[in-house]
Structures are given as structure tokens and as C-alpha cells.
Amino acid sequence: MSETKERILTPSIADLSYKDVLGILGRRFWVVVGFIVAGLALAAGVSSIIPATWVAESRILLTGSSNSNRAVGNDLISSMTVTPIDSYDVTTQIQLLQSQELTFRLFDVANVPLPRTVADLENAPKVEVVQLGDTPVVAARVSARTEQVANVMAQNLPKIYDEFLGKKIKDVVGQSITFVSSRITEEENTLTEMRNKLADYQKQNGVANSTVEVQITSDLIRNGITEVRGSEAALEASQAALTRIRQDRQNLPATVDLPIKRSNVAQIEAEKRNLQNLQTTLDALQSQYFPDHILVKAARAQVESQKQFLAGIPTEVKEIQTVRNPQIDQYDLRVSQAEAEVKAAQARLDKYRAKQAELEGRTSTDADKLKGLTDLERTVNNHELALQQLKATLDALRLKDNQIRGNAQSINRATIAERTQPNWPVNLAAGAILGLFLGVLGAIARDFKQDKVLTGNEATALTDSMIMARVPRRLASAKPIMMAGEALSFEAYRLLRTNILAGEAGKSLKTVTVTASNKGEGSSTVAGNLAVALAQEGKRTLLLEANMRDPVQDKLFGVTATSGLNQALSQPSSAAGMAVDTNVANLKLLAAGGTATNATEALAGPQMDAVLENLKSSFDYIVIDSPAAYTTADAHEVGRKSDGVVFVVESGRPSKTQLVESIDMLRHSGAKVLGLVINKDKEAVGRIS
């Protein structure tokens, strides 16, 4: 629904359905009719100023290929030297039939003066030629301002063209023979000159044939390249071997470890001396102290420990000795040999490269000579070939010079000229179609520009509310309030009453507010007739005039009320007693009781709540007539205090923005919008009937 609402608020032609377009055309019927009439008038005006045009046709059988696409060039003689012919193909002859030269010859026959200005050329007779399928038959159509000129030119066209074509071909072939003969002489002189230049060049540079010279030079260069590549490969191999040997040499350890045995006598003797020293110390202590003295015991323990240590010392000791790696010398020798091989390979490569450079330098010098020789040989060959072609062309032209004739033949009499312009039926039809198209666009544009809610479907899509009733436009003589309820249009209010009563199940709908976007959309009339419909159902109904800005209900019902809502707001408990009877049974009216400057504040206050509570105790239904919801806040205050709001939309009256904003503001204020009543709806009569 939101997408539909957005489409209606921002309309575009692409969004229109077939039904939408038909609706617009129905609403803007006279706009479309006006455009159609204008289109017809324009077509009639254009047709009246178009000069008369007569067309006569003559069919001609041409001799020549009908499939060739070769056209006449600017230089006919040059084209003849390329392809010798004794007749033109059909495509070429069509161009000749439409040529200015042939047209001017026809002007002489028809006594038409030659055009001297651009305007004369535009008004002059014209020849249009069309090939009939892939056949050699063409239709030549002559268009002129008068019937006589068209007939004369069409009748004489085949004969004039046959004479014109025969002379044209004869002249072209004769010019071609002269041209080719002169070209042969030029080519012979040029060929002799180029042959002399070639002989002098061969003698000066010592070359005979470009093919042999090129072959020898190519062989020398190819052999030199092979030697250089072989030397480069050998150098790369020796460098790789040197790198590998150096890597292996670098990976060798500098030294190696060798195991050896040596005598441990020195250590044994040293330990024996330590033992003797300890024994001497023990003897000295024993001479001074008792045997169990601590110093004696300590000295005795050291002597025993030394004896045990001495007994555990081996007589021989194994050691590891580090010496220089003997493989290093071997790898150093191999590295020297590999380096020598690399130097030798580099020397060979330098030698072959120098030889190749010398050969290429000599080849560059020879190449300039060969290029000059080749250019001269090519030039000589081209001139020889051109001379052969020119001689063959000249022989063909001379052979066919006496066989040339015209090749056009008329196959029927020229048709009687017919008037083709102005074409009134076609022009009027085009004007009507154009007017219809512009009329449809104009109707759509005018409909979009007005930005009005034109149909109930638009109102439903914009507000997301159901249509509770569709009220037709009443006659000017009819009264707004239908007291008897017998009018056909009153059926809409019965439908509205049914929808309200049906919505009562499980809900309290004792108070219903009726409002609209703008003043004058018929909300007061709908409120009054809804109250009448409810009263006819036998319900105790009160019509409450809450419009204290511009009250109208007392006038619509023709009653006089000395007090009303304005007074009831100050005495809520007496509100029901202030209601007056109407001419409808079960229906009372509580008028506005005059206007109020602070209507919004009065309706929003607690006094209004008290008035409604008092009225609910005395009536089954209360229909509240409220001011416009778009221009005042009264409707929002009354709407949120009532059980629901019936919103009246006059077809074609409110703008889409006004309708959307009015409904949104009501809902935002807390009012419950029950649905819509489409007033003055064109579809209502059909639905009711």
C-alpha cells in the first residue's frame, strides 16, 4: 500500500494503468476533443498550402547485370581503364536516369525552362527511378506541377534515355582509348628510365641480384649466431662448475680431530708429594695432641682421602689433537683448474662476439645497398606489370568500340498522370491521430498538475482506509437533508449506517465524528443524513453540532435553538436537556449555541468529556459534526474523544497532500478513522442502481 500511495503522490505516465488512462480521458473528454479538432484544422491548413503534384510512370527494360553494385564514379574514364565495358549495369543506369543532364534534356522536350535559382530547382519536375526486385526492369516516375508536363516527360523518357546512353557509352569508350594510349606511352618511358637506373646501381655497388646477396648475408649471420650461442652455453657451464666446486670447498671444515695417548707420571708424582706433605702434617699434630683431637682426626681424614685419589689416577691419558684438513689442498687445486676453464670460455665468447659484431657492421653497410637494389627491382616490376595491363585494356577497348549501342527499351506506354499531393484523407487522418496523441498527453498532464483526489480508489490507496459509502451528486433543487429517506441517493446513507452498525460488534461506537479535509466538502450534510438514517433504524440519535466556528445544522434542519454546545460546556449535566427535537422521529439536535473564539480549547478540555458522558446516558448514538481537519485542530480534539471518525472526501476537491496530512494528523492525535465517504462520486449512481 505504501508503494501505491507513493505512486499516487508522485505520479508518472509509466505508473498509469489502462483503467487510469480511461478514467483521465473520461474526466478530460473535452480536452482531448479540442486537441483532435486542432489537429484536423492543422492538417487542413497544411493541405491547403501544399502545391499540387502530378505523377506519371514509365517502365523501362535495361540490358545489363542486375546484381552489380558498381556505381558511376566521378571519373568515368578512370573506371573504364579498370573494367572495360560496352554497357552499364542496372545500378549505374538508375543513377544515369536520375542524372541532371538527362533531366534537362527532358525539360527541353516538355518545354520546361531550365531552373536558374534554388527555388526554381525545388519546383522543377523530378525523375525518380526504382528497380523492380532483382530484375532489369525499372519504374521511372516523373513528378511535376502540371499534368501535361508529367505525361510528356514520362512518355519521352525511354527514347531520350536510349539516345543519351548510347552517346554516353561511345564518348566514354573513346575518351578511355585516348587516356589509355597516353598512359601506355608514359609507362614505357618510365620503365626505360628505371631499367637504366637499375643497371647503373648494379655496376656501381658490385651487386647483381638481390636474392643471392641476401642469401649469402643471411648464412653468414646465422653461422655467427650459432657460434656465439655455443660459446655462451660453454661459458655458462664452466661458471656453474666453478660455483659448485667453490661451494663444496667452502663447506669443508678447516681442521679435523685426531685421538692420542700420553703417560700420566707427572700427575702421579705430584699427588704423591701432596700425600707426603699431608702425612708430615699428621705426624706433627699427633706429637702435640691426643689421637682423638679434632685436628688430628681432620688431618688423618685428609691423608686417607689423598691415598684413595692417588690410587684412582690412571697411568695413561687419552687426548684429541686438532690438525689442518688435508682435503682443502685438493679442492684448492680443483678451483684453480675451474677458474682457468672459465677464463678460456670467456675468451672464446669474446672472440666470436667480436667476429659477429664485425659481420653485422659489414652487413649493415651491405643492407643499405641491398635495399636500394630491391627498391629499384620492385619499381621496374611494377611498371612492367602496369604496362601489360594497360596494353590489354587498350586492346579490349579497341575491339569493342564498334559494338557499343544503347540498351534501354520501353515495355509499356507511360501511365496517365495522377494527382498525388495534397493527399487530404491521409493528411486529415494524420492530423486526427496527432491531435488524439497530444490530447491524451494534455489530459494526463492537466490531471497530474491539478494534484486532486479524483477517485475513491485513489483516496483508499492514499489513506489505507476502506470506503464506507459513495454519495452521488444531488440535484440543485434537492434539499441537503433527506427527511423522508425515500430518495435513491439516500441508499448511500443506509449503507453507511449499516457499516457503522456492523462495526459495533464487540466494540463501543456510540459516538461518531464526521469531518473532511476542507470546508465545503459536504461533511455537515453527511453527518445530518447519517443521523437521519440511524434515527430511522429506531435508535435514539443525537446530532451534535461541534462546529462552533461556522455552524450550519440548525439551518439544514430548519430548527431554532436558544442554547447548545457552547452553553452545555459550562453546564455539562444539563447537556441532554438542551437538545431540541427535529422533524425526524428519534432524532434530536444539540446545536452549537453560537460561535466561540476559543473553540479548540473548549473542545479539548474536560468539560467536553463531561458533556459527552451526559449525552451517552440519554442517546443510543451521537453523530458529531466537526470542522475541517486540515485547517483546524477542532476535528482532532473531537475525533480522539469519540469512538470513531467518518472522513468525507469530495471527489476532485481536496488535494492528495491535504487528504494524506488530514488523515495522518487525526491518527496521530489518537482518533480512530473508521473509513471514507466519497461525496459527489460519479460511480455512486451506478452502484446504487
PyMOL commands that set and color helices and strands:
alter all, ss='L'
color gray80, all
select helices_A, chain A and resi 2-9+13-15+18-27+29-49+76-82+90-97+100-109+118-123+147-205+210-251+265-288+294-312+327-403+424-450+456-463+488-502+523-536+553-557+565-568+572-574+576-578+599-604+606-616+634-641+656-669+684-688
alter helices_A, ss='H'
color red, helices_A
select strands_A, chain A and resi 53-62+126-131+137-144+255-263+316-324+408-410+418-421+467-471+511-516+541-545+580-581+587-590+621-625+644-650+673-679
alter strands_A, ss='S'
color yellow, strands_A
deselect
rebuild
show_as cartoon
